[in-house]
Structure formats: C-alpha cells, structure tokens
Amino acid sequence: MHMHQRRRPACLLLVVALAALTAACGGGDKKAATKATATTAAPSTTAPLGNGGAPLTGLPRTDEAKLARAAMIVKIDNAPKGRPQAGINQADVVVEEGVEGGITRLAVVFHSQDPAADTVGPVRSARTTDIFIAAPMNRPLFAWSGANADFAKLVREAPLVDVGISAKPSPYRRERGRPALYNLFASFSGLYAGSAGGGPPPPLFAYRADTEAVANSEPATKAHMQWKDKVRTDVDWAWDAASTTWKRVQNGTPHVDNTGAQVSAKNVVIQFATYHDTGYRDQSNTIVPEADLVGEGDVWVLTDGKVVKGKWSRANREAVTSYVDVSGNPIKLTPGQTWLELPKPGDATVAA
C-alpha cells in the first residue's frame, strides 16, 4: 500500500525526531510483560553474540567472500497477492513486521548466501520500522520500491545504502503473470554490483554449540500469532523433528516460496512489540504504524523443539537487541536461519 494522507504535518520530518519519538513511546507493554514471563534476573554474562561462524546464522564460515560483504535487506510483500515470494528460504534472517490494516511485510536479510535463481521479490515499499531493523547492521544495502516523500527522505538519511528502484533501477523488472504492485522483482547480483555498504554486519544473536542444551526452556511444538485490523494475518509455526526445523503456515495454508518449498527456519524469535501511529494514512485511510523497537519487552524463542521465554531490550536505534532468559543470560539459538516475528503483546501463543 502507498501512503498519501498525512494527519500530523510535523510528524516524521527528521530521523532524529523519529528516534526520539520511538524512545519516548518505549518498547514494551509493562502489563503484558508481567503476564507473559517471570521477572528476569540481572545479566550474569557479558559474552559476545555469535559463535565465530557466519554472523547472521552462526553456521560454519564456508565462503569468506560473501561474509566480507555488507548485508542486504530486501522489502518483500507478504499479502496474499504477493505470494509465493522469491528468495526468502535462502535469507539469513527474515523480519515480519505489521503494516497497515492487519497485513504484514517482510524485511528479508541476506548475507552468507544468495537466493535461488538470483531473484528476490516481489519488492515493495519501505516503512519507518525498516530503519530500526537496518540501523545496527553496519550500513546494509536496502532494496525497496518506494514510499511517500517523507518516509523516502527518512530512508535516504538512514544509516544504510539505498539500492531501491529509484536509486538503482537497472536490476528491477516486472514479472508477467503477477498482478500489478505485486510483480516487481530484482536481480540479487545486480543489486550488489557496484554497491558497497559499511562491511559485514555484527552478530544479532548468540548460538549454542552442538552439544549444548537449550537452557531455561520448555517443550514446544507449535506457536500461533496474529496481526489483526481490517483484515487478519494468522501465522503458525510447527516443529518438524525430522528436519529439525520449524515449518510455517499462513492463514491456514503452508507458506511456500516460488519453488514450491515450504518456508522453514531453525529458530523463530517472537519479539512482542507495541506499535504507534506515525500520523500517516494509506489510500483506505488506515493507520500506517511503526513498531517500537527501542526499549524492552517480552520475547519467546522457539529453537530445537523448545521455547525459551525471556526479555528483549535495546538502548537506542543503532544498538543490537539483547535477548536474555529468566536468569539474565543470552538466549542461545540453533545455528541456521532465523525468523524474527514482531506481533503485539498478547497476540501470540505457544504450546507443547
């Protein structure tokens, strides 16, 4: 969706103002947090994130050329007409954020490997939440298809490298057989060609060794979350012991990519986040929200057929988010792809 109507003229004119607004709004729902988890103890370790492997997956370092490059974030549609998507099963990290009216959109982060057939999409427009996703990643490349003038200005002033369709049109193309707005795809290698970011991203998570148990965990085989407004997006993840991955279902149907492969992940991080009104409206007069990613709140981490409940915290826009368990220690993930889900407090459940 495109945003055309601005309700508060002074809203979102500078990145600094945007960051201040987010800090003021906070990142967690105190009441909901109390219900969801026990009180977290003070951290008992300051161990660095990662494990010496690929920074965004923790997997062994097999391609140093790829690991030396900047990460790339591609904004990919997740509305029914936007699926199936290209490239999402080869991403290191996928962030699912709520946008207008109960739909979600994906910020798909590539670094250690390339997407199948050199293709990503459908590429869609940016939201201000994306700036907070990108800011800790050492000036990543950012592929997107546009936004309203104020949002576009914020993106271009953000700590990232713009490889969107306006800045770098040549890698983009329209695919036949797809409806308009959902048919913009890009050549992944074309987006990287001649574009240099700030360098490799820092690790975003801590990882377990092969023989290390999942600390402070409970058995879990399924999780459900939802984004609801004018429409509703239902997401389910189910543990598949045979593949040791979590399999994704969206709105009651297995979520598959453009090759027919079901979306799966080694880890699903459910980071409960409040959203605030940016002051903008889309064409249907629906609120354009922004996730509050600075502050603190609850987190549930699904990994290895278990759930670890704890807290997330982030001091400022450029900081990497901390995820700790009830003992205050970093929650350690299974090396591999991670989906980071951003539902509102109270909009997810998990069961054994």
Secondary structure, 3 states (H helix, E strand, C coil): CCEEEECCCCCCCCHHHHHHHHHHHCCCCHHHHHHHCCCCCCCCCCCCCECCCCCCCCCCCCCHHHHCCCCEEEEEECCHHHCCCECHHHCCEEEEEECHHHCEEEEEEECCCCCHHHEEECECCCCCHHHHHHHHHCCCEEECCCCCHHHHHHHHHCCCEECCCCCCCCCEEECCCCCCCCCEEEEHHHHHCCCCCCCCCCCCCEECCCCCCCCCEEECCEEEEEEECCCEEEEEEEEECCCCEEEEEECCEECECCCCCECEECEEEEECCCEEEEEEEECCCCEEEEECCCEEEEEEEEECCEEEEEEEEECCCCCCCEEEECCCCECEECCCCEEEECCCCCCEEEEC
